[in-house]
Amino acid sequence: MESLKNMYEEFGICDAIYEFGQKTEEKLKARFDAIDKNAEYNQLKVLHAMQKNRVCAEHFSGSTGYGYNDDGRDTLEKVYADTFHTEDALVRPQITCGTHAIALALFSNLRPGDELLSIAGKPYDTLEEVIGIRPSRGSLAEYGVSYAQVDLKEDGSFDFDGIRNAINERTKVVTIQRSKGYQTRPTLSVAKIGEAVAFVKNIRENIICMVDNCYGEFTELSEPTDVGVDMMAGSLIKNPGGGLAPVGGYIVGKKECVENAACRLTSPGLAKEVGASLGILNSFYQGFFLAPTVTAGALKGAIFAANIYEACGFPVVPNGSESRHDIIQAVELGTAEGVIAFCRGIQAAAPVDSYVTPEPWAMPGYDSDVIMAAGAFVQGSSIELSADGPIKPPYAVYFQGGLTWQHAKLGILMSLQKLYDADLVRLPL
């Protein structure tokens, strides 16, 4: 289609990169069809939960002040609980980000003298200060909560012998980070998480098993809470917000775990009864409704990126043919210049701030300079087209998002164009 090619030329995509992209997309049609079937199932799952809880227009009006008797807020939490098959849910704009949601879940369910055990290796960078791995004011360590860690094996599987040896009488919460963070290890499937949870529960049933589900929602037919997880947390400006939620986070799971989190978010005695929704419930509901199809577009973009960059000779995680369990694609570019060029291509493809040139900087919560590209409608939204990476070896960039597959495709081709223009990549023959 000549007119389509001309449109890409308007964005500065040269003929060679355009043709390379078209050939790659053609090879992926069967995988894209499977993703659409997955999205169809998850769409019906969300719709069923909304209908079951009789969502109506009055639920969108929101509340102010204390937020007492906010039926829209309470119904949304029932929708989340039913969708994720849990006893309860906490879905609030007062939860500022994914790190906050995870910290809230941990602080509310751990007590002085307890131990937190991570069985998927080092957690995401911003959680290091939450836990106290890097000393920080107000960390779990300051409250007398100890921390232990069992790394994944080299092949990305759980070290069951190591887990058995690490669990002791003080182990209260076992946490699993589903996605890779700034690491080049595989993302964990729901099935693998289920095996690990069953193993832990067989050792001691009363250990709370928690999953950081950021970037993983709706990428599979099931969720970690379907395989025995007691508590799961995530961000609304990632998958479940569908690109419409302007802020917020969620915690779902066992009623006691969620109630503990609610008491920590507001105060003991008030818990879930307060917390104004401030007129943004419409975007929470509609975003959650759209989340399965938006996530599907992001998944296609991740698979497309893996195949594009793998063909160009770069290590990619997951590789071009592996099954997918989150929306993140890691590409090891090998140089700081490569990471910067990639991110500048993503920024140039954005609908917002496309003219801005991203630069590495010392972001709070990270131990190295980080570059982030995200010309998004919601600041920092990583379900929207975005890419980021720490400026340190192995110089990997992490690509995610795209509210539509078509936008994700443009972003990937723009990133490749920037690398091509800087003579940092050779296209396959």
C-alpha positions as CSV (number, residue, x, y, z in Angstrom):
1,M,0.0,0.0,0.0
2,E,1.9,3.0,-1.3
3,S,0.0,5.6,0.7
4,L,0.9,3.8,4.0
5,K,4.6,3.7,3.0
6,N,4.4,7.4,2.2
7,M,3.0,8.0,5.7
8,Y,6.0,6.3,7.2
9,E,8.3,8.3,5.0
10,E,6.7,11.4,6.6
11,F,8.1,10.2,9.9
12,G,11.6,9.7,8.5
13,I,11.4,6.0,8.1
14,C,13.7,5.0,5.2
15,D,12.7,2.4,2.6
16,A,15.0,-0.3,3.9
17,I,13.6,-0.1,7.5
18,Y,10.0,0.1,6.3
19,E,10.4,-3.1,4.1
20,F,12.2,-4.9,6.9
21,G,9.3,-4.1,9.3
22,Q,6.7,-5.2,6.8
23,K,8.4,-8.6,6.3
24,T,8.8,-9.1,10.0
25,E,5.1,-8.3,10.6
26,E,4.0,-10.7,7.9
27,K,5.8,-13.6,9.7
28,L,4.1,-12.8,13.0
29,K,0.4,-13.1,11.8
30,A,-0.3,-16.4,13.5
31,R,1.1,-15.2,16.9
32,F,-0.8,-12.0,16.6
33,D,-4.0,-14.0,16.0
34,A,-3.4,-16.0,19.2
35,I,-2.9,-12.8,21.2
36,D,-6.2,-11.5,19.9
37,K,-7.9,-14.7,21.1
38,N,-6.3,-14.2,24.5
39,A,-7.6,-10.6,24.6
40,E,-11.1,-11.8,23.7
41,Y,-11.2,-14.2,26.6
42,N,-9.9,-11.5,29.0
43,Q,-12.3,-8.9,27.6
44,L,-15.2,-11.2,28.4
45,K,-13.9,-11.9,31.9
46,V,-13.8,-8.2,32.7
47,L,-17.2,-7.6,31.1
48,H,-18.7,-10.5,33.1
49,A,-17.4,-8.9,36.4
50,M,-18.9,-5.6,35.5
51,Q,-22.3,-7.0,34.6
52,K,-22.3,-9.2,37.7
53,N,-21.8,-6.1,39.9
54,R,-24.4,-4.1,38.0
55,V,-22.1,-1.2,37.1
56,C,-24.2,1.8,36.2
57,A,-23.8,5.4,35.2
58,E,-24.2,6.6,38.9
59,H,-21.0,4.8,39.7
60,F,-19.0,7.3,37.8
61,S,-19.9,10.4,39.8
62,G,-17.3,10.0,42.5
63,S,-17.0,11.6,45.9
64,T,-15.0,14.3,47.8
65,G,-13.9,14.8,51.3
66,Y,-14.0,11.7,53.4
67,G,-15.5,9.6,50.6
68,Y,-18.0,7.9,52.8
69,N,-20.6,5.7,51.1
70,D,-18.8,5.9,47.7
71,D,-20.7,3.2,45.9
72,G,-18.8,3.7,42.6
73,R,-15.4,3.1,44.4
74,D,-16.7,0.1,46.3
75,T,-18.3,-1.5,43.2
76,L,-15.0,-1.0,41.2
77,E,-13.2,-2.9,43.9
78,K,-15.7,-5.7,43.6
79,V,-15.1,-5.8,39.9
80,Y,-11.4,-6.1,40.4
81,A,-11.9,-8.9,43.0
82,D,-14.2,-10.8,40.7
83,T,-11.9,-10.4,37.7
84,F,-8.9,-11.6,39.6
85,H,-10.9,-14.2,41.5
86,T,-10.0,-12.9,45.0
87,E,-11.8,-12.2,48.2
88,D,-11.2,-8.5,48.2
89,A,-9.6,-5.6,46.4
90,L,-8.2,-2.1,47.1
91,V,-8.3,0.1,44.0
92,R,-7.5,3.8,44.9
93,P,-6.2,7.0,43.3
94,Q,-4.4,7.5,46.7
95,I,-2.0,4.7,45.7
96,T,0.5,6.8,43.7
97,C,2.4,4.2,41.7
98,G,3.4,0.5,41.5
99,T,6.2,0.9,44.0
100,H,3.7,2.5,46.5
101,A,1.2,-0.4,46.0
102,I,3.9,-3.0,46.7
103,A,5.3,-1.1,49.7
104,L,1.8,-0.7,51.0
105,A,1.2,-4.4,50.8
106,L,4.5,-5.2,52.5
107,F,4.3,-2.7,55.3
108,S,0.8,-3.6,56.1
109,N,1.3,-7.4,56.4
110,L,4.8,-7.5,58.0
111,R,5.6,-6.7,61.6
112,P,8.8,-6.2,63.6
113,G,10.7,-9.4,63.8
114,D,9.2,-10.9,60.6
115,E,11.3,-11.7,57.6
116,L,10.5,-10.9,53.9
117,L,11.9,-13.5,51.5
118,S,12.2,-12.7,47.8
119,I,12.5,-16.0,45.8
120,A,12.9,-14.4,42.4
121,G,16.2,-12.6,43.1
122,K,16.8,-8.9,43.5
123,P,13.6,-6.8,43.4
124,Y,13.1,-3.8,41.2
125,D,15.5,-0.9,41.9
126,T,12.9,1.4,43.6
127,L,12.1,-1.4,46.1
128,E,15.6,-1.6,47.4
129,E,15.0,1.4,49.5
130,V,11.6,0.3,50.6
131,I,13.1,-2.9,51.9
132,G,16.3,-1.4,53.2
133,I,18.7,-3.2,50.9
134,R,19.9,0.3,50.3
135,P,19.5,2.2,53.6
136,S,16.7,4.7,53.4
137,R,14.5,6.6,55.8
138,G,11.4,4.7,56.8
139,S,12.4,1.3,55.2
140,L,11.2,-2.1,56.4
141,A,14.6,-2.6,57.9
142,E,14.2,0.4,60.1
143,Y,11.0,-1.2,61.4
144,G,12.8,-4.4,62.3
145,V,11.8,-6.5,59.3
146,S,14.6,-8.6,58.0
147,Y,15.2,-9.5,54.3
148,A,16.5,-12.6,52.6
149,Q,16.8,-13.4,48.9
150,V,17.0,-16.6,46.8
151,D,18.2,-15.9,43.3
152,L,16.7,-17.6,40.3
153,K,18.8,-20.3,38.6
154,E,20.8,-19.4,35.4
155,D,17.9,-20.7,33.3
156,G,15.4,-18.4,35.0
157,S,13.8,-21.2,37.0
158,F,13.1,-21.2,40.8
159,D,15.8,-22.6,43.1
160,F,13.6,-24.9,45.1
161,D,16.4,-26.2,47.3
162,G,17.5,-22.6,48.0
163,I,13.9,-21.6,48.9
164,R,13.6,-24.6,51.3
165,N,16.8,-23.7,53.0
166,A,15.9,-20.0,53.3
167,I,12.5,-20.4,54.9
168,N,12.6,-20.2,58.6
169,E,10.3,-19.5,61.6
170,R,10.5,-15.7,61.0
171,T,9.5,-15.9,57.3
172,K,6.2,-14.1,57.0
173,V,5.9,-13.0,53.4
174,V,7.4,-14.6,50.3
175,T,7.4,-12.1,47.4
176,I,7.8,-12.9,43.7
177,Q,8.4,-10.2,41.1
178,R,6.8,-11.5,37.9
179,S,8.5,-9.1,35.5
180,K,12.2,-8.7,34.9
181,G,12.7,-5.1,36.1
182,Y,16.1,-3.8,35.0
183,Q,17.4,-7.4,34.6
184,T,17.8,-9.6,31.5
185,R,16.1,-12.7,33.0
186,P,12.9,-14.3,31.9
187,T,9.6,-13.0,33.1
188,L,7.8,-15.6,35.2
189,S,4.7,-17.4,33.8
190,V,1.6,-17.9,35.9
191,A,2.2,-21.6,35.8
192,K,5.8,-21.2,37.2
193,I,4.5,-18.9,39.9
194,G,1.9,-21.5,40.8
195,E,4.5,-24.2,41.2
196,A,6.6,-21.9,43.5
197,V,3.6,-20.9,45.6
198,A,2.6,-24.6,46.0
199,F,6.1,-25.4,47.1
200,V,6.2,-22.7,49.7
201,K,2.7,-23.5,51.1
202,N,3.8,-27.2,51.4
203,I,6.6,-26.1,53.7
204,R,4.4,-23.8,55.8
205,E,0.8,-23.0,54.8
206,N,0.5,-19.7,56.7
207,I,3.3,-17.9,54.8
208,I,1.8,-15.1,52.7
209,C,2.7,-15.4,49.1
210,M,2.7,-12.1,47.2
211,V,3.3,-11.2,43.6
212,D,4.3,-7.9,42.1
213,N,2.2,-8.2,38.9
214,C,3.3,-5.0,37.2
215,Y,3.2,-5.4,33.4
216,G,1.7,-8.8,33.6
217,E,-2.0,-8.3,33.8
218,F,-4.0,-9.8,31.0
219,T,-1.0,-11.2,29.1
220,E,-2.2,-14.7,29.9
221,L,-5.6,-16.3,30.3
222,S,-5.0,-16.6,34.1
223,E,-3.5,-14.5,36.7
224,P,-1.2,-15.3,39.7
225,T,-4.2,-15.1,42.0
226,D,-5.7,-18.1,40.1
227,V,-2.8,-20.3,41.3
228,G,-2.8,-19.8,45.0
229,V,-1.2,-16.3,45.5
230,D,-2.5,-14.6,48.6
231,M,-1.9,-11.0,47.6
232,M,-1.1,-9.3,44.3
233,A,-0.3,-5.6,43.6
234,G,0.1,-3.4,40.6
235,S,-0.2,0.1,39.0
236,L,-3.1,1.6,37.2
237,I,-0.9,3.5,34.8
238,K,0.3,0.1,33.5
239,N,-1.9,-2.7,32.0
240,P,-5.1,-2.5,34.1
241,G,-5.6,1.2,33.6
242,G,-5.9,0.7,29.9
243,G,-4.2,4.0,29.2
244,L,-7.1,6.0,30.7
245,A,-6.5,5.9,34.4
246,P,-4.6,9.1,35.3
247,V,-3.1,7.7,38.6
248,G,-3.7,4.8,41.0
249,G,-2.8,1.4,42.1
250,Y,-4.4,-1.8,43.3
251,I,-4.0,-4.7,45.7
252,V,-6.1,-7.8,45.4
253,G,-6.1,-11.0,47.4
254,K,-7.2,-12.6,50.7
255,K,-9.6,-10.3,52.7
256,E,-7.3,-10.1,55.7
257,C,-4.3,-9.0,53.5
258,V,-6.3,-6.4,51.7
259,E,-7.9,-5.1,54.9
260,N,-4.4,-4.7,56.4
261,A,-3.4,-2.7,53.4
262,A,-6.5,-0.5,53.6
263,C,-5.7,0.2,57.3
264,R,-2.2,1.3,56.3
265,L,-3.4,3.4,53.4
266,T,-5.9,5.4,55.5
267,S,-5.8,4.5,59.2
268,P,-6.8,1.8,61.6
269,G,-10.5,1.9,62.2
270,L,-11.2,3.7,58.9
271,A,-9.6,1.3,56.4
272,K,-11.7,1.1,53.2
273,E,-14.5,3.3,54.4
274,V,-12.8,6.5,53.5
275,G,-10.9,7.8,50.4
276,A,-12.6,10.1,48.0
277,S,-12.6,9.0,44.3
278,L,-12.5,12.7,43.2
279,G,-14.4,12.3,39.9
280,I,-12.0,9.9,38.1
281,L,-13.9,6.7,38.5
282,N,-15.1,6.9,34.9
283,S,-11.6,6.6,33.6
284,F,-10.9,3.7,36.1
285,Y,-13.9,1.7,34.9
286,Q,-13.4,2.4,31.2
287,G,-9.7,1.9,31.4
288,F,-10.1,-1.5,33.0
289,F,-12.7,-2.4,30.4
290,L,-10.2,-1.6,27.6
291,A,-7.2,-3.1,29.4
292,P,-7.3,-6.6,27.7
293,T,-7.3,-5.1,24.2
294,V,-4.8,-2.4,25.0
295,T,-2.5,-5.0,26.6
296,A,-2.8,-7.1,23.4
297,G,-1.5,-4.2,21.3
298,A,1.4,-3.8,23.7
299,L,2.2,-7.5,23.5
300,K,2.3,-7.4,19.7
301,G,4.7,-4.5,19.9
302,A,7.0,-6.4,22.3
303,I,7.0,-9.4,20.0
304,F,7.6,-7.2,17.0
305,A,10.6,-5.5,18.7
306,A,12.1,-8.9,19.8
307,N,12.0,-10.1,16.2
308,I,13.3,-6.9,14.7
309,Y,16.3,-6.5,17.0
310,E,17.1,-10.2,17.2
311,A,17.4,-10.3,13.4
312,C,19.8,-7.4,13.7
313,G,22.1,-9.4,16.0
314,F,21.2,-8.0,19.4
315,P,20.5,-10.2,22.4
316,V,16.8,-9.9,23.3
317,V,14.8,-11.1,26.4
318,P,12.4,-12.8,25.7
319,N,13.7,-13.9,22.3
320,G,11.6,-13.7,19.2
321,S,9.8,-17.0,19.6
322,E,9.4,-17.4,23.4
323,S,6.0,-17.3,25.1
324,R,5.1,-14.0,26.6
325,H,4.1,-13.3,30.2
326,D,4.5,-9.5,30.4
327,I,4.6,-6.5,28.0
328,I,8.3,-5.7,28.5
329,Q,11.0,-6.3,25.9
330,A,14.6,-6.1,26.8
331,V,17.2,-5.4,24.1
332,E,20.9,-5.5,25.0
333,L,22.4,-2.7,22.8
334,G,25.9,-3.0,24.3
335,T,26.6,0.7,24.5
336,A,25.3,3.8,26.2
337,E,25.0,5.5,22.7
338,G,22.7,2.6,21.6
339,V,20.4,2.9,24.6
340,I,20.2,6.7,24.1
341,A,19.5,6.4,20.4
342,F,16.8,3.8,21.0
343,C,15.0,6.0,23.5
344,R,15.2,9.1,21.3
345,G,13.5,7.1,18.6
346,I,10.6,6.1,20.9
347,Q,10.3,9.8,22.0
348,A,10.2,11.0,18.4
349,A,7.2,8.6,17.7
350,A,5.2,10.0,20.6
351,P,1.9,11.9,20.3
352,V,3.0,14.2,23.2
353,D,6.4,15.9,23.4
354,S,7.7,14.3,20.3
355,Y,10.1,17.2,19.8
356,V,11.8,16.6,23.2
357,T,15.2,15.0,23.3
358,P,15.5,12.6,26.3
359,E,18.7,12.6,28.2
360,P,20.1,10.3,31.0
361,W,19.7,11.7,34.5
362,A,20.0,10.7,38.2
363,M,16.4,9.7,38.9
364,P,15.3,9.2,42.5
365,G,15.3,5.6,43.6
366,Y,18.0,4.4,41.1
367,D,21.7,3.7,41.6
368,S,22.8,4.9,38.1
369,D,21.7,7.5,35.6
370,V,18.5,6.4,33.8
371,I,17.1,7.6,30.4
372,M,13.4,7.5,29.9
373,A,11.3,8.1,26.8
374,A,7.6,8.5,27.3
375,G,5.6,11.1,25.3
376,A,2.5,10.1,27.1
377,F,-1.0,11.4,27.8
378,V,-0.5,10.3,31.5
379,Q,2.9,11.2,32.9
380,G,5.1,8.1,33.3
381,S,2.4,5.8,31.9
382,S,4.2,2.6,30.8
383,I,1.2,1.1,29.1
384,E,1.7,3.9,26.7
385,L,4.6,3.8,24.2
386,S,7.7,4.1,26.3
387,A,11.3,2.9,26.8
388,D,13.9,3.3,29.5
389,G,17.1,1.9,30.8
390,P,19.9,2.4,33.2
391,I,23.1,3.7,31.7
392,K,25.3,0.9,32.9
393,P,26.4,-2.5,31.5
394,P,25.0,-4.5,29.8
395,Y,23.4,-1.3,28.4
396,A,20.0,-2.9,27.9
397,V,16.9,-0.9,27.0
398,Y,13.4,-1.9,28.2
399,F,10.6,-1.2,25.7
400,Q,7.0,-1.5,26.6
401,G,3.5,-0.2,25.9
402,G,1.7,1.3,23.0
403,L,-2.0,2.0,23.4
404,T,-2.4,0.5,19.9
405,W,-0.3,-2.0,18.0
406,Q,0.1,0.5,15.2
407,H,1.6,3.1,17.4
408,A,4.0,0.5,19.0
409,K,5.1,-0.5,15.5
410,L,5.9,3.0,14.5
411,G,7.9,3.5,17.8
412,I,10.0,0.4,17.1
413,L,10.8,1.4,13.6
414,M,11.7,4.9,14.7
415,S,14.1,3.5,17.3
416,L,15.7,1.4,14.7
417,Q,15.9,4.4,12.4
418,K,17.8,6.4,15.0
419,L,20.3,3.5,15.5
420,Y,20.7,3.2,11.8
421,D,21.3,6.9,11.3
422,A,24.0,6.8,14.0
423,D,25.6,3.7,12.3
424,L,24.9,1.6,15.4
425,V,23.1,-1.2,13.7
426,R,23.3,-3.2,10.5
427,L,20.1,-4.4,8.9
428,P,19.9,-8.1,8.0
429,L,20.5,-8.9,4.3
